[in-house]
Amino acid sequence: MPLHIPPEAKDAAPGLLGALIAIPWTQGPLLMRASMFLGGAGLSYFGSDPFAQIMGMTSGRGFAGFVLGLFGMNVAAKIYEAIAAVAAGDLWVAVVEWLRTKLGLPAKREG
């Protein structure tokens, strides 16, 4: 009996493999690594066709998916680092001040 693999699974396999290979080189708690894996796999699944077209690859969709899965985890890791580096309180103050200037409200007085 032949094994039937859905086309969606065939399309996702190279990205999943690339993201799996990248896991040992990522650091962080298990939940963070799992979400980076999903981010890399998602980037690969949805970005393979546009990436292959941009790179002029006529038959390399699987390779494009693998590369995006592999490096998509690194992109996700850098996004986590950027989020961790931003102090939430400082960001909130900056957003409030930006809104005040856009709405024409006076700046908050110190003291």
OpenMM code with the backbone's topology and positions (N, CA, C; nanometers):
from openmm import Vec3, app, unit

residues = "MET PRO LEU HIS ILE PRO PRO GLU ALA LYS ASP ALA ALA PRO GLY LEU LEU GLY ALA LEU ILE ALA ILE PRO TRP THR GLN GLY PRO LEU LEU MET ARG ALA SER MET PHE LEU GLY GLY ALA GLY LEU SER TYR PHE GLY SER ASP PRO PHE ALA GLN ILE MET GLY MET THR SER GLY ARG GLY PHE ALA GLY PHE VAL LEU GLY LEU PHE GLY MET ASN VAL ALA ALA LYS ILE TYR GLU ALA ILE ALA ALA VAL ALA ALA GLY ASP LEU TRP VAL ALA VAL VAL GLU TRP LEU ARG THR LYS LEU GLY LEU PRO ALA LYS ARG GLU GLY".split()
positions = [
    Vec3(0.0847, -0.1165, 0.0000),
    Vec3(0.0000, 0.0000, 0.0000),
    Vec3(0.0900, 0.1238, 0.0000),
    Vec3(0.0749, 0.2113, -0.1022),
    Vec3(0.1603, 0.3298, -0.1082),
    Vec3(0.1222, 0.4310, -0.0009),
    Vec3(0.2218, 0.4989, 0.0471),
    Vec3(0.2028, 0.6000, 0.1498),
    Vec3(0.1661, 0.7317, 0.0826),
    Vec3(0.0538, 0.7891, 0.1232),
    Vec3(0.0109, 0.9171, 0.0671),
    Vec3(0.0497, 1.0291, 0.1637),
    Vec3(0.1349, 1.1180, 0.1159),
    Vec3(0.1766, 1.2331, 0.1966),
    Vec3(0.1083, 1.3560, 0.1384),
    Vec3(0.0333, 1.4296, 0.2202),
    Vec3(-0.0343, 1.5485, 0.1691),
    Vec3(0.0665, 1.6510, 0.1161),
    Vec3(0.0290, 1.7276, 0.0136),
    Vec3(0.1213, 1.8273, -0.0429),
    Vec3(0.1657, 1.9322, 0.0588),
    Vec3(0.0783, 1.9655, 0.1530),
    Vec3(0.1148, 2.0644, 0.2551),
    Vec3(0.2304, 2.0138, 0.3406),
    Vec3(0.2278, 1.8845, 0.3725),
    Vec3(0.3354, 1.8255, 0.4522),
    Vec3(0.4653, 1.8227, 0.3724),
    Vec3(0.4564, 1.7935, 0.2436),
    Vec3(0.5764, 1.7947, 0.1598),
    Vec3(0.6345, 1.9350, 0.1503),
    Vec3(0.5485, 2.0362, 0.1449),
    Vec3(0.5956, 2.1746, 0.1376),
    Vec3(0.6597, 2.2190, 0.2685),
    Vec3(0.6083, 2.1702, 0.3806),
    Vec3(0.6576, 2.2130, 0.5114),
    Vec3(0.7824, 2.1369, 0.5549),
    Vec3(0.8061, 2.0196, 0.5017),
    Vec3(0.9150, 1.9334, 0.5490),
    Vec3(1.0535, 1.9985, 0.5423),
    Vec3(1.0944, 2.0634, 0.4323),
    Vec3(1.2302, 2.1225, 0.4317),
    Vec3(1.2489, 2.2293, 0.5384),
    Vec3(1.1487, 2.3125, 0.5607),
    Vec3(1.1587, 2.4159, 0.6631),
    Vec3(1.1643, 2.3578, 0.8024),
    Vec3(1.0844, 2.2546, 0.8268),
    Vec3(1.0875, 2.1884, 0.9577),
    Vec3(1.2241, 2.1256, 0.9832),
    Vec3(1.2801, 2.0639, 0.8802),
    Vec3(1.4120, 2.0034, 0.8942),
    Vec3(1.5175, 2.1103, 0.9219),
    Vec3(1.5119, 2.2214, 0.8496),
    Vec3(1.6071, 2.3297, 0.8734),
    Vec3(1.5962, 2.3852, 1.0142),
    Vec3(1.4734, 2.4041, 1.0610),
    Vec3(1.4537, 2.4553, 1.1967),
    Vec3(1.4996, 2.3537, 1.3014),
    Vec3(1.4769, 2.2253, 1.2767),
    Vec3(1.5234, 2.1216, 1.3704),
    Vec3(1.6757, 2.1195, 1.3798),
    Vec3(1.7419, 2.1378, 1.2666),
    Vec3(1.8874, 2.1375, 1.2670),
    Vec3(1.9420, 2.2577, 1.3439),
    Vec3(1.8703, 2.3696, 1.3419),
    Vec3(1.9168, 2.4909, 1.4089),
    Vec3(1.8957, 2.4882, 1.5604),
    Vec3(1.8096, 2.4015, 1.6104),
    Vec3(1.7768, 2.4004, 1.7537),
    Vec3(1.8995, 2.3840, 1.8447),
    Vec3(1.9938, 2.2929, 1.8161),
    Vec3(2.1071, 2.2786, 1.9089),
    Vec3(2.1923, 2.4044, 1.9250),
    Vec3(2.1867, 2.4948, 1.8290),
    Vec3(2.2679, 2.6162, 1.8364),
    Vec3(2.1917, 2.7351, 1.8926),
    Vec3(2.0707, 2.7124, 1.9386),
    Vec3(1.9949, 2.8202, 2.0015),
    Vec3(2.0026, 2.8037, 2.1528),
    Vec3(1.9886, 2.9151, 2.2207),
    Vec3(1.9943, 2.9128, 2.3660),
    Vec3(1.8652, 2.9692, 2.4210),
    Vec3(1.8360, 2.9325, 2.5430),
    Vec3(1.7173, 2.9835, 2.6082),
    Vec3(1.6327, 2.8712, 2.6638),
    Vec3(1.5280, 2.9096, 2.7353),
    Vec3(1.4379, 2.8090, 2.7920),
    Vec3(1.3670, 2.7295, 2.6822),
    Vec3(1.3150, 2.6157, 2.7208),
    Vec3(1.2503, 2.5252, 2.6252),
    Vec3(1.1352, 2.5931, 2.5517),
    Vec3(1.0529, 2.6697, 2.6229),
    Vec3(0.9398, 2.7361, 2.5587),
    Vec3(0.9869, 2.8369, 2.4535),
    Vec3(1.0924, 2.9104, 2.4836),
    Vec3(1.1461, 3.0064, 2.3878),
    Vec3(1.2014, 2.9347, 2.2647),
    Vec3(1.2726, 2.8271, 2.2870),
    Vec3(1.3285, 2.7510, 2.1753),
    Vec3(1.2178, 2.6901, 2.0899),
    Vec3(1.1114, 2.6439, 2.1552),
    Vec3(0.9985, 2.5874, 2.0805),
    Vec3(0.9306, 2.6947, 1.9958),
    Vec3(0.9148, 2.8143, 2.0516),
    Vec3(0.8512, 2.9207, 1.9735),
    Vec3(0.9431, 2.9679, 1.8617),
    Vec3(1.0753, 2.9659, 1.8827),
    Vec3(1.1681, 2.9993, 1.7747),
    Vec3(1.1606, 2.8940, 1.6641),
    Vec3(1.1465, 2.7674, 1.7040),
    Vec3(1.1295, 2.6607, 1.6052),
    Vec3(1.0045, 2.6849, 1.5212),
    Vec3(0.8944, 2.7175, 1.5875),
    Vec3(0.7704, 2.7445, 1.5141),
    Vec3(0.7844, 2.8680, 1.4265),
    Vec3(0.8561, 2.9693, 1.4743),
    Vec3(0.8791, 3.0883, 1.3939),
    Vec3(0.9603, 3.0578, 1.2691),
    Vec3(1.0660, 2.9790, 1.2850),
    Vec3(1.1465, 2.9403, 1.1694),
    Vec3(1.0695, 2.8543, 1.0709),
    Vec3(0.9915, 2.7610, 1.1228),
    Vec3(0.9115, 2.6752, 1.0356),
    Vec3(0.8028, 2.7555, 0.9647),
    Vec3(0.7405, 2.8486, 1.0366),
    Vec3(0.6370, 2.9320, 0.9748),
    Vec3(0.6939, 3.0232, 0.8681),
    Vec3(0.8083, 3.0853, 0.8967),
    Vec3(0.8735, 3.1691, 0.7967),
    Vec3(0.9061, 3.0876, 0.6730),
    Vec3(0.9540, 2.9672, 0.6941),
    Vec3(0.9874, 2.8809, 0.5824),
    Vec3(0.8646, 2.8439, 0.5000),
    Vec3(0.7580, 2.8062, 0.5667),
    Vec3(0.6382, 2.7610, 0.4954),
    Vec3(0.5771, 2.8732, 0.4123),
    Vec3(0.5664, 2.9912, 0.4723),
    Vec3(0.5007, 3.1007, 0.4021),
    Vec3(0.5956, 3.1835, 0.3167),
    Vec3(0.7254, 3.1756, 0.3423),
    Vec3(0.8190, 3.2591, 0.2690),
    Vec3(0.8989, 3.1887, 0.1619),
    Vec3(0.8823, 3.0577, 0.1472),
    Vec3(0.9631, 2.9829, 0.0504),
    Vec3(0.9402, 3.0292, -0.0927),
    Vec3(0.8165, 3.0413, -0.1330),
    Vec3(0.7885, 3.0824, -0.2705),
    Vec3(0.8398, 3.2228, -0.3009),
    Vec3(0.8089, 3.3242, -0.2178),
    Vec3(0.8635, 3.4573, -0.2474),
    Vec3(1.0164, 3.4601, -0.2453),
    Vec3(1.0778, 3.3893, -0.1499),
    Vec3(1.2238, 3.3861, -0.1412),
    Vec3(1.2833, 3.3217, -0.2656),
    Vec3(1.2254, 3.2103, -0.3096),
    Vec3(1.2753, 3.1422, -0.4293),
    Vec3(1.2599, 3.2316, -0.5520),
    Vec3(1.1501, 3.3052, -0.5622),
    Vec3(1.1314, 3.3958, -0.6760),
    Vec3(1.2321, 3.5096, -0.6727),
    Vec3(1.2542, 3.5682, -0.5552),
    Vec3(1.3511, 3.6779, -0.5429),
    Vec3(1.4908, 3.6306, -0.5807),
    Vec3(1.5254, 3.5099, -0.5396),
    Vec3(1.6587, 3.4571, -0.5672),
    Vec3(1.6696, 3.3980, -0.7079),
    Vec3(1.5595, 3.3947, -0.7829),
    Vec3(1.5618, 3.3415, -0.9187),
    Vec3(1.5735, 3.1906, -0.9244),
    Vec3(1.5249, 3.1233, -0.8221),
    Vec3(1.5314, 2.9769, -0.8168),
    Vec3(1.4078, 2.9206, -0.8851),
    Vec3(1.4263, 2.8498, -0.9936),
    Vec3(1.3112, 2.7943, -1.0644),
    Vec3(1.2687, 2.6589, -1.0085),
    Vec3(1.3620, 2.5836, -0.9537),
    Vec3(1.3256, 2.4516, -0.9014),
    Vec3(1.3792, 2.4295, -0.7607),
    Vec3(1.4102, 2.5354, -0.6892),
    Vec3(1.4714, 2.5192, -0.5589),
    Vec3(1.3828, 2.5561, -0.4425),
    Vec3(1.2521, 2.5315, -0.4545),
    Vec3(1.1617, 2.5684, -0.3461),
    Vec3(1.1943, 2.4940, -0.2176),
    Vec3(1.2300, 2.3679, -0.2266),
    Vec3(1.2646, 2.2902, -0.1082),
    Vec3(1.3889, 2.3440, -0.0407),
    Vec3(1.4908, 2.3786, -0.1214),
    Vec3(1.6132, 2.4353, -0.0650),
    Vec3(1.5848, 2.5712, -0.0022),
    Vec3(1.5020, 2.6516, -0.0680),
    Vec3(1.4645, 2.7823, -0.0119),
    Vec3(1.3946, 2.7630, 0.1223),
    Vec3(1.3062, 2.6653, 0.1320),
    Vec3(1.2377, 2.6367, 0.2577),
    Vec3(1.3338, 2.5922, 0.3665),
    Vec3(1.4309, 2.5088, 0.3298),
    Vec3(1.5303, 2.4626, 0.4257),
    Vec3(1.6118, 2.5798, 0.4795),
    Vec3(1.6581, 2.6659, 0.3892),
    Vec3(1.7402, 2.7805, 0.4302),
    Vec3(1.6595, 2.8743, 0.5195),
    Vec3(1.5350, 2.9017, 0.4822),
    Vec3(1.4526, 2.9896, 0.5651),
    Vec3(1.4226, 2.9276, 0.7008),
    Vec3(1.4021, 2.7964, 0.7066),
    Vec3(1.3796, 2.7305, 0.8349),
    Vec3(1.5034, 2.7370, 0.9228),
    Vec3(1.6198, 2.7161, 0.8615),
    Vec3(1.7457, 2.7178, 0.9350),
    Vec3(1.7760, 2.8569, 0.9893),
    Vec3(1.7664, 2.9577, 0.9042),
    Vec3(1.8015, 3.0925, 0.9466),
    Vec3(1.6836, 3.1675, 1.0081),
    Vec3(1.5625, 3.1193, 0.9862),
    Vec3(1.4464, 3.1811, 1.0491),
    Vec3(1.4516, 3.1703, 1.1997),
    Vec3(1.5114, 3.0631, 1.2504),
    Vec3(1.5267, 3.0502, 1.3955),
    Vec3(1.6229, 3.1556, 1.4481),
    Vec3(1.7268, 3.1863, 1.3718),
    Vec3(1.8196, 3.2906, 1.4141),
    Vec3(1.7517, 3.4270, 1.4137),
    Vec3(1.6665, 3.4509, 1.3161),
    Vec3(1.5908, 3.5763, 1.3121),
    Vec3(1.4998, 3.5852, 1.4340),
    Vec3(1.4323, 3.4767, 1.4648),
    Vec3(1.3446, 3.4749, 1.5825),
    Vec3(1.4251, 3.4973, 1.7107),
    Vec3(1.5446, 3.4401, 1.7197),
    Vec3(1.6291, 3.4591, 1.8379),
    Vec3(1.6684, 3.6054, 1.8526),
    Vec3(1.7024, 3.6713, 1.7432),
    Vec3(1.7399, 3.8127, 1.7495),
    Vec3(1.6204, 3.8994, 1.7874),
    Vec3(1.5017, 3.8615, 1.7444),
    Vec3(1.3811, 3.9355, 1.7832),
    Vec3(1.3605, 3.9229, 1.9347),
    Vec3(1.3791, 3.8021, 1.9885),
    Vec3(1.3687, 3.7837, 2.1336),
    Vec3(1.4723, 3.8686, 2.2075),
    Vec3(1.5948, 3.8724, 2.1560),
    Vec3(1.6991, 3.9531, 2.2197),
    Vec3(1.6616, 4.1010, 2.2188),
    Vec3(1.6073, 4.1490, 2.1072),
    Vec3(1.5686, 4.2897, 2.0983),
    Vec3(1.4556, 4.3209, 2.1955),
    Vec3(1.3599, 4.2309, 2.2065),
    Vec3(1.2486, 4.2517, 2.2998),
    Vec3(1.3000, 4.2536, 2.4435),
    Vec3(1.3922, 4.1628, 2.4750),
    Vec3(1.4464, 4.1576, 2.6110),
    Vec3(1.5310, 4.2802, 2.6432),
    Vec3(1.5946, 4.3394, 2.5428),
    Vec3(1.6823, 4.4537, 2.5651),
    Vec3(1.6050, 4.5828, 2.5899),
    Vec3(1.4824, 4.5883, 2.5421),
    Vec3(1.4023, 4.7093, 2.5581),
    Vec3(1.3338, 4.7044, 2.6948),
    Vec3(1.3560, 4.8084, 2.7720),
    Vec3(1.2891, 4.8174, 2.9008),
    Vec3(1.1435, 4.8555, 2.8767),
    Vec3(1.0517, 4.7742, 2.9233),
    Vec3(0.9096, 4.7959, 2.8954),
    Vec3(0.8615, 4.9314, 2.9468),
    Vec3(0.9064, 4.9735, 3.0635),
    Vec3(0.8648, 5.1026, 3.1191),
    Vec3(0.9108, 5.2185, 3.0335),
    Vec3(1.0363, 5.2144, 2.9866),
    Vec3(1.0883, 5.3205, 2.9014),
    Vec3(1.0143, 5.3247, 2.7680),
    Vec3(0.9839, 5.2074, 2.7150),
    Vec3(0.9107, 5.2020, 2.5881),
    Vec3(0.7712, 5.2613, 2.6052),
    Vec3(0.7052, 5.2295, 2.7152),
    Vec3(0.5709, 5.2816, 2.7403),
    Vec3(0.5736, 5.4343, 2.7512),
    Vec3(0.6721, 5.4887, 2.8214),
    Vec3(0.6855, 5.6340, 2.8352),
    Vec3(0.7065, 5.6971, 2.6979),
    Vec3(0.7889, 5.6378, 2.6151),
    Vec3(0.8136, 5.6909, 2.4815),
    Vec3(0.6871, 5.6889, 2.3968),
    Vec3(0.6088, 5.5824, 2.4052),
    Vec3(0.4842, 5.5729, 2.3287),
    Vec3(0.3852, 5.6788, 2.3758),
    Vec3(0.3726, 5.6970, 2.5062),
    Vec3(0.2800, 5.7973, 2.5602),
    Vec3(0.3221, 5.9375, 2.5167),
    Vec3(0.4510, 5.9660, 2.5221),
    Vec3(0.4984, 6.0980, 2.4805),
    Vec3(0.4772, 6.1198, 2.3311),
    Vec3(0.4975, 6.0164, 2.2514),
    Vec3(0.4739, 6.0269, 2.1073),
    Vec3(0.3270, 6.0562, 2.0803),
    Vec3(0.2373, 5.9861, 2.1519),
    Vec3(0.0937, 6.0107, 2.1354),
    Vec3(0.0558, 6.1523, 2.1779),
    Vec3(0.1156, 6.1999, 2.2868),
    Vec3(0.0882, 6.3364, 2.3324),
    Vec3(0.1246, 6.4382, 2.2246),
    Vec3(0.2408, 6.4216, 2.1630),
    Vec3(0.2816, 6.5173, 2.0602),
    Vec3(0.1933, 6.5058, 1.9365),
    Vec3(0.1539, 6.3851, 1.8991),
    Vec3(0.0668, 6.3662, 1.7823),
    Vec3(-0.0717, 6.4251, 1.8062),
    Vec3(-0.1209, 6.4184, 1.9303),
    Vec3(-0.2528, 6.4714, 1.9627),
    Vec3(-0.2486, 6.6180, 2.0019),
    Vec3(-0.1299, 6.6749, 2.0080),
    Vec3(-0.1166, 6.8166, 2.0420),
    Vec3(-0.1355, 6.8454, 2.1894),
    Vec3(-0.1192, 6.7470, 2.2738),
    Vec3(-0.1327, 6.7666, 2.4186),
    Vec3(-0.0016, 6.8172, 2.4751),
    Vec3(-0.0074, 6.8911, 2.5848),
    Vec3(0.1164, 6.9402, 2.6458),
    Vec3(0.1985, 6.8238, 2.7024),
    Vec3(0.3282, 6.8416, 2.7043),
    Vec3(0.4177, 6.7392, 2.7575),
    Vec3(0.3962, 6.7255, 2.9070),
    Vec3(0.4171, 6.6070, 2.9590),
    Vec3(0.4013, 6.5812, 3.1007),
    Vec3(0.5087, 6.6567, 3.1782),
    Vec3(0.4675, 6.7244, 3.2834),
    Vec3(0.5633, 6.8020, 3.3638),
    Vec3(0.6335, 6.7109, 3.4633),
    Vec3(0.7590, 6.7371, 3.4816),
    Vec3(0.8395, 6.6596, 3.5771),
    Vec3(0.8112, 6.7120, 3.7181),
    Vec3(0.8119, 6.6221, 3.8128),
    Vec3(0.8040, 6.6589, 3.9528),
    Vec3(0.6751, 6.6467, 4.0124),
] * unit.nanometer
topology = app.Topology()
chain = topology.addChain("A")
for resn in residues:
    res = topology.addResidue(resn, chain)
    for name in ("N", "CA", "C"):
        topology.addAtom(name, app.Element.getBySymbol(name[0]), res)
